[in-house]
Amino acid sequence: MVLVLSSVLCLAGVSAQSPLESHTLVLDSPAMTWDEGLPLGNGLLGGLVWGDGGPLKISLDRTDLWDLRPVPQYDTPDYNYAAMREWVKQKRIEDLHRLYDDPYGNAGPTKIPAGRIEFTLGENLPFKKAELPLAPACARVSFDGANQVRALIHAVEPIGMIEVSGISPKDVRVIAPPFSGEVKDPAGPNKISAGDLASLGYPAPMMIQEATAQGYTQQGWGDFHFAVYLEWQEVELPHDAGKKKPARSWRGVWSIATSSEGSDPLAVARMRVRKALLEDWMNLQASHLLAWLDYWKKSSIEIPDKVIEKQWYLDMYKFGSAAHRNHPPISLQGPWTADDGKLPPWKGDYHHDLNTELCYWPCYTGNHLDEGLGFLDWLWKTKPNCETWTRRFFGKPGLNVPMTADLNNNQIGGWHQYTHSSTTAAWLAHHFYLHWRYSTDEAFLKEQAYPYLRETAVFLEAITENGEDGQRTLPLSSSPEIHDNRLEAWFPSITNYDLALIRWTFAKTAELADRLGLESDASHWREVLAEMPEFAFSDKTGGLLVAKNIPLQDSHRHLSHLMAIHPLGLITWENGEKDQKVILAALEEMDRLGTSQWCGYSFAWKASMAARARDGKRAAEALRIFAEAFCLRNSFHANGDQSGKGYSNLTYRPFTLEGNCAAAAGLQEMLLQSYSGEIRIFPAIPDDWKEASFDSLRAEGAFLVSAQRAMGQTQRVEIQSEKGGACHLENPFPDGGFEVVEGKSEKVSAKDSLILIELLPGEKVALTWRKKI
């Protein structure tokens, strides 16, 4: 397999855009827990390679394996917004917890795992190292001598491939998750993991054991069932004629199929596996590698801080493994559901008050719009379901979305202040807007982006009411996840979190209506926007409060009250001194309150926040802390501080992906910004980053941008337009001097601090620094 991958790399003409050897994930001692394994994935299937060879383990997953049982408590007369308002007014917190929060402790609905493959490689065979080169996306585990295991999950086909050389595996087993049997830790509320998998009450799996095959079929909830199937063979490898004995290789292929693909998922999985075993092994690997090379060619970066650089490549690898169009979007653990016999942390669900949104932040500037469409396609597909829930629970028209959701975007419960928030759809709508801004896809704007924002705005107009001051407000308003699920988590006035999302929705719905020539719609939404209050600021610091007269009192993991700064960009550095003071006050508040209650994703988010203030030193520090303290050795974001250095009092280690993706986006925000209508090159990098470059990062307006920095100054900028149009570039060159070295110079003009470039679709221009005379 190594020769095959190397050959294809050469044939494909791999450039510096591909991850380097220095970006390889290397484990010098074996991973002995699932969450430290080498991650493999293709958006549908996932695998984690771990163990010391006695046995070696590959944890298996498929992203649409779900227990989709309904929540019975949500089919009762009391389950409605009017009753929730009344209970809050009456301070009936126990009843609120019973109806809304406690059902999250039910065994289902939940994401479920697929078990694992195990095999032994001799007795006491010394482990050498495990590594995952990112360009070929193929895990290698090396043992003493020439013994090696290589594993990949095909980038395109729904199969996993394993090759063992030097030794034949023994005791090959497919192990089903413990869905049946004794329940020692029953499901229940107020747990990160709701209990044993056996709490689901499934029957025991039907095991398949053949001479060269293993697997099982598993009945899930209702009519859902699935099958896992592994088959293997030994083959002779090409060898020199002078050798007495040809080398042999053990090859296995596995797949997972579900009842959504047919009534006999075992037959479907077996067919895929046997088809792969009959195909040319080299061709299968080549098609896998070419798909990954296409992914890596989309963008690349190089910076002097190699810890942050490597973390970016590792995080973008995980994003590419988890985010594929036509497959389910990224849930809390993506394609790497916990393999520990328990229900996954927080049910492995879709959390829409931070987690799903952060997971897709890097797809825009990172130039991976297709991967981001997997999320938007799913939101669009489940939109009718969410509209039905909106009418049923809120009794209002338009669109809102449950904050904790299953595969069908159904409400699954938890802390009611957030799971039943009125503004969840607004944050999700932000991603529709971003895709439009970065793609300028007019069909997407007309057919999806505007309709999604409009229906969200319709709901927000309906759910807001006139307050005592005559301005619109929310009757129930919260700010994730301040005050947890206590009664005071409902604030006496509208929070800046809710206000930012509502103001943003009305403003951007009007903007998109203007673009589509819908003058009446645009006028209406601006009128509604004018009825909303302004943000609540501190008289003392000038910074954003949580709500009117209520500052953030303590360190908190969720930066929800700062949404207006990032990601929504309603308060921007470019707006001038007033906004700059607000942004600086937010950063000073973080320093003053400290990070004792932060998770890893908080540091990743802070990096983007600092980058918006053009504070590269602060942004880089946050990303380095994230990489060194809040990630396990396989780069998984563990939420809690793993360093022992006291960055946070939270030291637990439930793995979730949003922190990794937010960290990647944070670095991109340091290198390229375009949210205000102007492109900024290296807007927020530390002074000591004298050398830096990026290739094919994407700016709003569908511009692909590359830039090089040397000796502490921007030396070259290349801009290519996908759709054509005017590009406004904040002049990045020392003393403003530049020359056009590629493209038509008559299309480039400079005025004050801006460079204006007029480009046709596909046209490119390159500028280099030239000292002014």
N, C-alpha and C positions, 0 to 999 in steps of 0.2 A: 504493500500500500504506500510506503514511503516513496519508492521509485515512481510509482504512478503519479502521486501528487507532485513530486518534483518535476516530472516530465511535463505535466499539464501547466505548471507554473511557468516553465520556460516557454512552452508553445504559446501561452496566452500573453507573453510579453509583460510580465508583472513589473510594475514600476514602483517608485517610492510611495505611490498612493496606498499600496497594500501595507498591512501591519508588518512591522519589522520583527526580527528574531527577538529583539529586546522587549517586545510587547507580549511574548509568549507567557502564558500562565504556567508556572513551574511549582510543583510541590516536591520538596526534597525528602519529605517523610510522608507515609501514606495517610490519606484522609480516612478517618475511622468513624466519621458521622456523615450522614447523607448531605447535610447542608454545607460541607466542605468539598464535595465532589466536583469533578470537572463537568461543567454544564454543556449539554448539546441540545439543539432544538431546531425545529423548522416551522414554528407557529402552531402546528397541530400536535406533533409528538415532541416529547421532552425526555431527556435522560441525564442521569448524574452518575459518573464513573468514580467509584471509591472503593476502599479496602486495600488490604496488603497482599492479596493473592491467595490468602487462606481463610476465606475465599475473596475473590474479586467480585464486586457488586455493581450492577447497573440499575439504578432506580428508574422506573418507567412512569410515564405520564402521557395523558392526552387531554388537550385543553377543553374538550366538550364532554368530558366525563363528569356528570353532575347528577346529584340527587335533587330533583325538582319538585319534591312534595310541597303542597301549599302550606301556608301558615294558618292554622285553624282560627287563631285569635283574630285574624284580620277579616273573617267572615262573620262578624257579629254586629249587632245594631249600634254598639257604642263606638265602633271604628269609623270615625269621621272627624273632620276638622272642627266642626262646630262643637262637638263634645269635647275634643281636646282643648279648645279655647276655654270652655267652661270649667274643665277640671283644673287647668292652670290657674284660672281666676280664683277657684275655690281651694287652691293649694293642695290638691289631692295627689300628691307625688307618688304615694304607694300604688294608687290605681293607674297612674300614668306608667309607672314601671311595669306593673303587671300586664297591661295590655300592649304596650309598645316595645319596651326594652327587653323583658324576660323572654319573649319568643325567640330572640337571637340565640338563646341557650338550647333551643330544640336541636335534636341531632341533625335534622334536615330542615330546609334545603341547605346543601353544601357542595362544594367541589370535592371530588373523591380521587384518590390515587389509583395507580394501576399495578402496584407491586414491584417486583424486581427480578432480574436475572442474576444468578450466582453460579460461579464455578471456581474450582480449586486448581491451582497451578503447582502441583507437586508438594512435597513436604518440606517446610522450612526453606522455601526458595527466597533468597534475599531480595528485598525490594530495593530498587535503585532510585527511580524517580517517576513522577507522573507529570505530564506536560500537555498543554493545549495550545498549539500554534494557531493563531487567530485567522490567518489567511485561508488555510485549508479547512478550518473548523473540524479537525480530526484529533481526538484524544489519543495519547500514547502513554502506556504504562510499561516501564522497563524493569526487568528483573535481572538477576545475575546471569552472565553469559549473553547469548543472543536471544534470550526469551523476551518476547514483547507482545503486548496486547494493543490493538488499535481499534478504535470504535468511532463511528460517526452516525449521525442521523441525517439522512439524505435531505438536501436543501429543497428538493422538489417532490420526490416520491414519498409516500407515507410508510417508510421503512427505516429501521435501524440496521446498521451493518457492523459486524464484529469480525476481526481477523486475529488469530493467535499464531505466532510463529515461534519455532524453537522447541515447543513442548505442546502436547495435547491436553486440553482441559479435562478435568475429571469432575465427577459429581455435578454435571450441568443440571441446573434446576431453574424453573420458573416458579416464583413464590407469589401467591395471591395475597393481597392485603387481608388482615384479620377482620373481615366484615361480619363474621359470625363467631359464636362462642361466648365465653364468660365476659361480662362487663365489669371491670374492676374500677374504672373511672367513668361513671355515667355522665351523659350529657347534662348540661345545666347552665344557668346564666352566670354572668360575671367571670368568665374564663376566657383567656386568649385562645386556647383550644377548648372546644366544647365537650371534650371527653373522648373515650375510646371509639374507634371505627365501628366496633360491634354494637354500639348504641343505635346504629342505623337499622339493625334487625334483619339484615339480609340472610338468605339461606347460604349454606356453605357452597363454595364454588365447585363446579364440575371440572376435575383435573384431567388433562390429557398427558399421557406418558407413553411415548413410542421410542423406538430404538434411536432415532435421530431427531426427535422432536419433543417439545414439551409446551404446555400452555394451560389455559383454563378458560371456562366461560363463567360469567357471573351475572346473576339476576340482580338488578338494582331496584329502585323504587318504581312501582307501577309496571308499565310495559317495557321499561328501559332495561336493556342488557347489553353486555359487551364481551369481547373475547380478546385474549392476549395469546399470541402464537409465536414460537421460536422453532426454527429448524436449522440443522447444520450439516456440514459435509466436510470431508478432508480431501484436499486436492494436491496434486504434485505441482510444484513450481518449476518454471524454466531453470535449467541447470547446465553446467559445463559437461561436455561429453566425457571428460576425463574423470569426473567424480563417479565413485562406485554407487553411491546411493543418492537419489534425488531428494531435495528438500521437500517437506510437506507443510501444508498450512491448514489450520482449522478455520473454517468460515461459517459464521452464523448470521442469519437474517431474522429479524423480528418485526411484528406489526401489531397494531391494536385496531380493531374494528368495532363499530357499535350498531345497535338495532336501527339507527337512523339511515344506515347504508343497506339494509336488507334484513330479512327475517332470520338469517343465519350468519351472524357476524363472524363466527369461527371459519366458515367457508370463505368469507371475504378476506379475512386475514391470511388464511392458508394460501389462497390464490396469489395474493401479493408477494408473499414470502417465496413461494416456489417459482414464480415468474422471475424474481430477482436472482434466485440461485441459478437459474438457467441462462441468465444474461451474462454478457462479458463483464467480468468484475472491473476491469479497467475502464470500460465505457461508463459504468454506473458511477464510479468515483470521479471520472472526468466531468460528467454532467453536474454532479454535486459541487465540484470545485469551481466550475465556470459560473454557477449561480452565485457563489460567495464572492468570486472575483468581481462580478458585476455589482454586487452590493458595496464592496470596498472601494470601487472606482468612483463612487458618488461623491466622496469628500475625504479629506485627510487634514491633519494638523501636525505641526512640529513646534515645540516650545522648549525652553531650557530646563524647566522643572520636569524631570523625567518621571517623578511619582505621579504628578497630575496628568502628564501625557499618557502614561501607561494606563492609568485608571480610565481615561477617556476611551481608549481603544477597547479595553475590557468591557466597559459599559455599553459602547456601541455594538460590540459583539453580542452581548446579551440582548440588546434591543433587536438586533437582526435575527436572533434565534427565537425571539418571542413574538415579534410583530410581523405578520404576513397578511396580505390582503386575502380574502376568501376563507380565513380561519378566525376563530374567536379572538377578540381583543385581549390585551394583557390584563389579567386579573392580579390579585395581590402577589402571588408567587409565579405567575405566568405558567410556563410548561414544566415547572419544577415543584409540584405539590409535595408537601412534607411526607417523608417515608419513615414514619416512626410509630405506626400503629394507632395514631391519634387522628381525630378530625383536624384538618389543617388550621393554622393560626387564622383567627377571624374568618373561618370557613373558606378561606381562599377565594373570597367573593370579589365583587366589583364595588369598591368604595369610591363614591363620586364627590367626596368633600375634600379631595386632595390627591388620592392615590392614582386613579385612572388619568386624571388631568396631567399630573407630573410625569407619568410614564410616557406620554406622547410629546412632551416639550421638545426633545431633541430632534424630532423628525422634520421640523421646519427649517431652521438655519442649517441643520445637518444634511439637508438635501435628500431626505428619505420620505417624500410625500406619499409614495405608493404604500409604504408600510403604515403611515398615518391613516390612510384611507380605510384600513381594516377596522379601525376604531369608529370612524365616521359612518362607514357602511352599516356597522352593527347598531349604532345609535339611530340611524335612519330606519333600519329594518324593525327595530323594537319601538319606534315612535308611536305607532297606533296603540300598542299595549300600554305605553306610558300615558297616552292621552285618555285611555279608558280609566286608568287608575286615578288620573287627575280629576276627572269628572266624578268618579265614585267616591273618592276620599275628600277632596276639597269642595266638590260641588261647584266647580268653576270651569269655564271654557279654556281652551288653549292647552299648553304643554308644560308639565313639570315632570321630573324624573325621581324615582326613589333613590335615596342616597346610598343605601346598601342594597345590592341587587344580585339576583342570580343570573344565569346564562340568558334568560329571556327578559332581563331588566325588570323582573318582578320585585316588589318590596319584600325584604326578608327580616327587617327589624333591627333593633339595637337602640342606642340612646336616642330618644324621640326628638330631642331638640335639633338633631342633625339628620337623622334618617327621614324625618318628615318636614325638613326645611322647605321653605317656599322658593328658594333661589338655586336649587341644585341644577336645574336645566340651564340656568343662565351661565354657569361656569362651563358646562358642556358645550353650550352654544359658542363660547369663545373659540373652541377648536374649529368649528365650521367657519368662523370668521377668519381665523389664521390661515386655514387652507386656501380660502379665497384670496387673501392678501399675498400669500407666497406663490400661488399658482396663476393668479388672474384668469382662472378658468370661468369663462362667462356662463357656460352651461351649468356648471356646478353652482355658481352664484344664483342663477334663476331657479334651478330645479331643487336645490337642497339648502344652500346656505341661507338665503332669504326666507324661505318657508319655515326653516327651523327657528331662526331668530324671531320671525313674526309671531309664530305660535307661542313661543316663550314670552314675548312681550304682551300678547293677548292675556295670558294667564297672570302676569305680574300686574297688568292694569286692573284686572278683575280682583286680585287678592289684596291689593293695597287699598287703604281707606283714608279718608280725610281725618287728620288728627285735630287736636284742640287749636293748633296754630293755623289750621286751614291747609296745611301741606299734606301730601300723601305720606303714609307710613305703613309699616307692617303691623298687624295686630299681635303677631307672635314673631319675635326676632331673636336670633342667636348668633354666635360667632364661634365656629369650630375651633377647638373643643374646650373652650374656656368655661370653667366650672363643671366640667364633665357632664354628668346627667342629673345634677342637682337642680332644684327649682330655680335658683338664681341664674342658671344658664339661659333662662328666658329673660331678656333684658327689658327694663321698663320703657325704653325707646328704641327705635331702629338702630341696629349696629352698623358700624362702618363696613363690615363684611357684606351684609345684605344690601346696604345702600350702594356700595361700589358696584355690585353685580347688577342691581336694578338700573342704576344710572347708565352703566355701560350698555346694557341691553337696549334701553330706549334710544340711546345715542347712536349705536351701531345699526339698529334696525332702520332708523331714519337715514343713515348714511347709505345703506344698501338699497333702500327704496329710491333714493336719489339716483343711484347708479343705474337702476332699472327704469328710470323715468316715471316712477310712481309718486307724483308730486303730492297727491292728497294723503297717501300713506305717510310720506316723509313729514309732512306738516303736522299730521296727527301725533306722531310719536315725539316730535319736538315739543308739542304742546303738553303732552303727558310728562315728558322729562322736566319741563319747567315747573311742574307741580311738586317735584321731589325736593326735599331739603338738601342743603349743602352738607359736606362732610363735617363731622364733629372733631374739632381740634382742641388741644390743650392750651389754655391761656398761659401756662407756665413755660412749656417747652416749644410750643408751636407744632408739635407732632400730632399724629393721628391718635385719637382715643379709640377704645373699644366701642363705646357708645357715648352719647352726650353726658358729660360730667363724670365719665367712668374711664379712668386710665387703666392700662394693663399694669397690674400690681406686682406680678411675679413672673419669673421665667416660665415660658410656655413653648411647647414644641411646635404649635401651629401658628404661622404668621398671618392668621386670617384677617386681622384688623388692618393689615397693610396691603390688601389686595389692590387698592387703587394705585399703588406704586408698581407693583409687579405681582401678577402678570398682566393686569388690565391696562396699565399705562395711561391712566386718567390723570395722574400726577407725574410729571416728567421733568428731568433735568433741563431739557431743552426749552421748557416754558419760562425759565428765568428764575430770578432770585427767590421769589415766594415759594415756588415748588421745591427749589433746591433746599431751602431751610426745612421743609417738611421731610424730605428724604433723609437729610443729615440727622434730623431729630430721631427718625426711625432707627438708624444705625447706632446712634448714641444710646437709645433706649435698650437695644440689644446688649450693648456693652455694659450698661448700668445694671440691668436685671440679671445678666449672666446666662449661662447655658445649662444650668443644673438640671433643667427639665426638658432639654432638647433631645430629639432623636437625630439620627444621621441625616435624614432628609431635611431637617431644619438648617443644618450647615450648608447643604447643597442649595437650598432655596436662598439662603443668605448670600451666597456667591452671586446669584443673579441680581439680588437686591443691591449689593455693593457695586456690581458692574453698571447698573443703571445710574449710580452716583459717580461713575468713572473712577472708582476707587479700586485699582487693580491689586494693590497690596492686600487689602481686606478680603477681596474676593478669592485671591490665591490662597491666603491663609485658611479660609473656610474650606476650600476644596482639599487642601492637604490634610487638614484635620479629619475630614470625611474619609479620605482614602486610608489614612493610617490608623484611625481609631474606631471607625464605625463599619468597617468591612471585614468579613472573614477572609481567610487566606486565599480563598478562591474568588474573591472580589465581591461576594454577595453582601448587600446591605443588610446589616443585622439589627437595625434600629437602635440598639443600645451601644454604649461605649465599651469596646472590647480591649482598650489599651491599658486600663488601670491608672490613667493619668488624670482622672477627675474632670474630664470635659463635661460629663453628664452624670447625674446620679442614677440614671436609667442604665442598667448593665445587663439587661436580658438580651436574648439573641433571636427573636423571631424574624426570619428572613422575609423581606418584601422588596419589590423591584423599583418602586417609585423613586427611592433615594438615589439609586444608580443612574436612572434616566435624568433626574433633575441635576445631578452632578455633571453629566455630559453637557446638558443644556447650559449650565452655569459657565463652563469654559467657553462654549460657543458665544455666549453673551459678552465675554471679555474680548473676543477676537473680532466680532462683527455685530453691529446693531443696525436696524433699519425701521424700527417701530414707529418713528415720528415722521416718516416720509423722506428722510435723508439717510443715506448709507454712511456709516462711520466705520473706519478701518482701525483696528487695534484701539478701541475706545477706552479700554479698562485693563491694561496690563501693567504689572509692576515695573518700576524704573529699571530694575536689574535684569529684566528680560530683554537683553540687547538684541538677541537674535530670535526670530519667530516667523512662522509662515503658516498659511493655510491654503488649501486648494478646493475650489468648487463648493464653498459654503454658499447658502442661498439667502438672498435678501428679498424683502417684500417687493412686489412688482415683477417677480419671476426673473430676477437677475442672478446669475452665477458669478461669484466673486472669488478671486484668488489674490493673495498679497504676500509680499516678502518684507521682512524688517531686518536690517543689519546695522551694526554699530549704533543701536539705539534709535534708529530712524527708519521710517517707511521708505523703501527703495523702489517698489514696483507694485502696481495694482492692475489686474486684468478683470474686465467685466464683460460678460456675455449675456445678451438678452434672449430669453426663450420666446417671448411674445411681442417684442418691440415696445418702444415707448421712451419717455424721458426719464433719465436716471439722474438723481440729484445726489452728488457725492460731496460730503464734507471734506474739504481739502486736507489730505493726510500728510502732505509733504513738508519737509523742513522749509521754512520761509515762503511756502506756497509755490515754489517753482517746480515746473514739470514739463515734460514733452511727451507727445504722442508717438509711440514707437511701433504701434500696430493699429490698423484701422484708419479711418478717415479723419484727419485732424480738423477739417471744417465742421465736423459734427460735435466738436468739443469746445466749450467756452468756459471762462472763469469769471466770476463776479464775487468780490469780497471773499468770504470763506468757503464758497460753494463752487463746485465744478459741475456744469450741466452737460450731459451727454445724450444725444438723440440717437437711438439705435433702432434698426429694423429687426424683425424676427430672425434669430440665429446670428445676428451680427455681433462682433467682438471688438473691443478696443483695449489697448494696453498703454499704460502711462508709467513713466519712470521719473524719478526725481532729477531735476536739473537746477543747479543753483542759480538763483536770480542774479543777473548782472546789473 
